[in-house]
């Protein structure tokens, strides 16, 4: 129930590679498309003789320099001169909100064919998301091995096995044994072939002898790729979660900090 009516919640996972959007309670997202946009100066993109090339484009009215943004697999599939492919995410954090809004708008209006004002939204966020990012309603997804609210600031320095080991070693010594046997691979990168076997082998070589290393991953490639979205789909469909929704009017009444109180 939302606002007194029975409506389906929308789950959105904006990843660094693809944006996934769909209805809560379903097994997979209905919309999956690149989380990048094509950008060209407005005066260079109008092509009246080819309306297909202009499909999926949205004017960027907020930008000081006039430009047109192309969103979605079909729009990005056409070859265009002077196009620049841009990602809104830099180092796991959203750097361009205008692009994010264009991506969300495409997901809601072009893919799901809904009015976002009529549905509650569950948006995935990184475990190390800052308070400022949460209050902007930007909730993106990244998968990080480690404790909640902890992220590597320079992941290129270490390999994945070292990151896992350091994360476990930062936890209480009493639970490290359990953590070594419960290492879960999730997210798009988990779809890489033999990643599970390679990680388990490397961890066995570098972990303490007493540790019983076990890396877990779904045998279904689709579940690995959409694991974050699927988790949100399950959560948003639970009866116990329905009290967590809050409306725009509540947000405006209590201010941006209401996000922190409602979803700590």
C-alpha positions in Angstrom: 0.0 0.0 0.0 1.3 3.5 -0.9 -0.8 6.6 -0.3 -3.8 4.4 0.4 -3.6 2.6 -2.9 -2.2 -0.7 -4.0 0.7 0.1 -6.4 3.8 -1.7 -7.6 7.1 -0.3 -6.3 9.9 0.4 -8.9 13.4 -0.9 -8.1 16.3 0.9 -9.8 20.0 -0.1 -9.8 22.2 2.4 -11.5 25.5 0.6 -12.0 28.7 1.9 -13.5 28.0 -0.3 -16.6 24.3 -0.7 -16.9 21.1 0.7 -15.4 18.5 -1.9 -14.3 14.9 -1.0 -13.6 11.8 -3.0 -13.0 8.9 -3.9 -10.7 9.3 -5.1 -7.1 8.5 -8.8 -6.7 9.7 -9.8 -10.2 12.7 -12.1 -10.9 14.5 -9.8 -13.2 14.5 -6.1 -14.3 12.4 -5.2 -17.3 14.8 -2.5 -18.5 18.5 -3.0 -18.8 20.5 -0.5 -20.8 24.0 1.2 -20.7 24.4 3.8 -17.9 26.1 6.2 -20.2 24.8 8.9 -22.6 25.8 10.3 -25.9 26.2 14.1 -25.9 26.5 16.4 -28.9 26.2 20.2 -29.2 22.5 21.0 -30.0 23.3 22.8 -33.3 25.1 19.7 -34.6 22.6 16.9 -34.0 19.3 17.8 -35.7 18.8 15.3 -38.5 15.3 15.9 -40.0 15.9 13.3 -42.7 16.5 10.5 -40.2 14.0 10.6 -37.3 15.2 7.3 -36.1 18.6 8.8 -35.2 16.9 11.4 -33.1 14.9 8.8 -31.1 15.9 8.4 -27.5 17.3 12.0 -27.4 16.5 14.5 -24.8 17.4 18.2 -24.7 19.6 19.2 -21.8 17.8 22.3 -20.8 19.8 22.7 -17.5 23.2 22.9 -19.1 24.6 26.4 -19.9 25.9 25.0 -23.3 23.1 23.7 -25.4 23.5 20.0 -26.0 21.4 17.0 -26.8 21.7 13.8 -24.8 21.1 10.3 -26.3 20.1 7.6 -23.8 19.4 3.9 -24.3 20.8 1.1 -26.4 19.0 2.1 -29.6 19.9 5.7 -29.5 23.5 4.9 -28.6 23.7 2.3 -31.4 23.5 4.9 -34.2 26.8 6.3 -35.5 26.9 10.1 -35.1 29.6 12.7 -35.7 30.9 14.8 -32.8 29.3 12.5 -30.2 30.9 12.2 -26.8 30.0 9.3 -24.6 29.7 10.3 -21.0 29.2 8.4 -17.7 27.6 10.1 -14.7 29.7 8.0 -12.3 33.3 8.6 -11.4 35.1 6.5 -8.9 31.9 4.9 -7.8 30.2 8.3 -7.0 27.8 10.3 -9.2 29.6 13.3 -10.7 26.9 14.5 -13.2 23.3 14.7 -11.9 21.9 15.9 -15.2 23.0 12.7 -16.9 21.5 10.6 -14.0 18.2 12.4 -14.4 18.2 11.7 -18.1 19.0 8.0 -17.5 16.2 7.7 -14.9 13.8 9.6 -17.2 14.5 7.1 -20.0 14.0 4.1 -17.7 10.7 5.3 -16.4 9.1 6.9 -19.5 10.6 5.1 -22.4 11.3 1.6 -21.0 8.7 1.0 -18.2 6.2 3.5 -19.6 5.2 4.8 -16.2 4.8 8.1 -14.4 7.4 8.0 -11.6 5.1 10.2 -9.5 2.6 7.3 -9.2 5.0 4.7 -7.8 7.2 4.3 -4.7 10.9 3.9 -5.6 13.6 1.8 -4.2 17.0 2.9 -5.4 20.2 0.9 -4.7 23.1 2.7 -3.2 26.8 1.9 -2.5 27.6 0.8 1.1 30.0 3.7 1.5 27.5 6.3 0.2 28.0 9.7 1.8 25.2 11.6 3.6 25.2 14.3 0.9 24.7 11.7 -1.9 21.8 10.0 0.0 20.0 13.3 0.5 20.3 14.0 -3.2 18.3 10.9 -3.9 21.1 9.5 -6.0 21.5 5.9 -5.0 23.9 3.9 -7.2 25.3 0.4 -6.8 28.7 -0.9 -6.5 29.8 -4.2 -5.0 32.7 -4.0 -2.5 34.1 -6.9 -0.6 34.3 -5.8 3.0 32.3 -4.5 6.0 29.3 -2.2 5.6 30.3 1.5 5.3 33.8 0.6 4.2 35.4 1.0 0.8 38.9 1.0 -0.7 40.0 4.5 -1.8 42.6 3.1 -4.2 41.3 -0.3 -5.4 43.8 -0.4 -8.3 46.7 -0.8 -5.8 45.5 -4.3 -4.6 44.0 -7.3 -6.2 40.6 -8.7 -5.2 42.1 -11.4 -2.9 44.0 -8.8 -0.9 41.0 -6.6 -0.6 38.9 -9.5 0.7 41.7 -10.5 3.2 42.1 -6.9 4.5 38.3 -6.5 4.9 38.0 -9.8 6.9 41.0 -8.9 9.0 39.4 -5.6 10.0 36.5 -7.5 11.5 36.4 -8.9 15.0 38.6 -11.9 15.4 35.7 -14.0 16.7 33.8 -13.8 13.4 36.7 -14.1 10.9 36.5 -17.9 10.7 32.8 -17.6 9.7 33.5 -14.8 7.2 36.2 -16.9 5.4 33.6 -19.6 4.8 30.9 -17.1 3.6 32.5 -15.0 0.9 29.8 -14.0 -1.6 30.3 -12.9 -5.1 27.7 -10.6 -6.5 27.2 -8.0 -9.2 28.1 -7.7 -12.8 31.8 -8.5 -12.4 30.8 -11.8 -10.8 29.7 -12.9 -14.2 33.4 -13.2 -15.3 34.2 -16.8 -16.2 36.2 -18.7 -13.5 36.3 -15.7 -11.2 34.9 -17.8 -8.3 37.5 -20.5 -8.8 40.4 -18.1 -9.2 39.4 -16.1 -6.1 39.0 -19.2 -4.0 42.4 -20.5 -5.1 44.2 -17.2 -4.4 42.6 -16.9 -1.0 43.6 -20.4 0.0 47.2 -19.5 -0.7 47.2 -16.3 1.3 44.8 -17.0 4.1 45.7 -18.5 7.5 46.0 -22.3 7.5 43.1 -22.6 10.0 40.7 -20.8 7.8 38.3 -22.8 5.7 37.9 -20.6 2.6 34.6 -20.9 0.7 33.6 -18.6 -2.0 29.8 -18.6 -2.8 28.2 -17.5 -6.1 25.0 -18.3 -7.8 25.3 -20.8 -10.6 22.9 -18.7 -12.6 24.6 -16.0 -14.6 21.5 -13.9 -14.6 21.3 -13.9 -10.8 24.9 -12.9 -10.6 24.5 -10.0 -12.9 21.3 -8.7 -11.4 21.9 -9.7 -7.7 21.6 -6.2 -6.3 18.4 -5.5 -8.3 16.9 -8.9 -7.3 17.7 -8.1 -3.6 15.9 -4.8 -3.9 13.0 -6.5 -5.6 12.6 -8.9 -2.8 13.0 -6.3 -0.1 10.5 -3.8 -1.7 7.9 -6.6 -1.9 8.0 -7.6 1.8 5.1 -6.6 3.9 7.5 -5.5 6.7 9.2 -3.0 4.4 6.1 -1.1 3.5 6.4 1.2 6.5 9.8 2.4 5.1 8.3 4.4 2.2 7.9 8.1 2.5 6.3 10.6 0.2 7.5 13.8 -1.5 5.3 15.8 0.9 7.0 14.2 3.9 10.4 14.9 2.4 9.5 18.5 1.9 8.1 18.8 5.4 11.0 17.3 7.3 13.9 18.3 5.0 16.7 16.3 3.4 17.9 14.9 6.7 14.6 12.9 6.8 16.3 10.3 4.6 18.9 9.6 7.3 16.2 9.1 10.0 13.9 7.0 7.8 16.6 4.9 6.2 19.5 4.8 8.7 
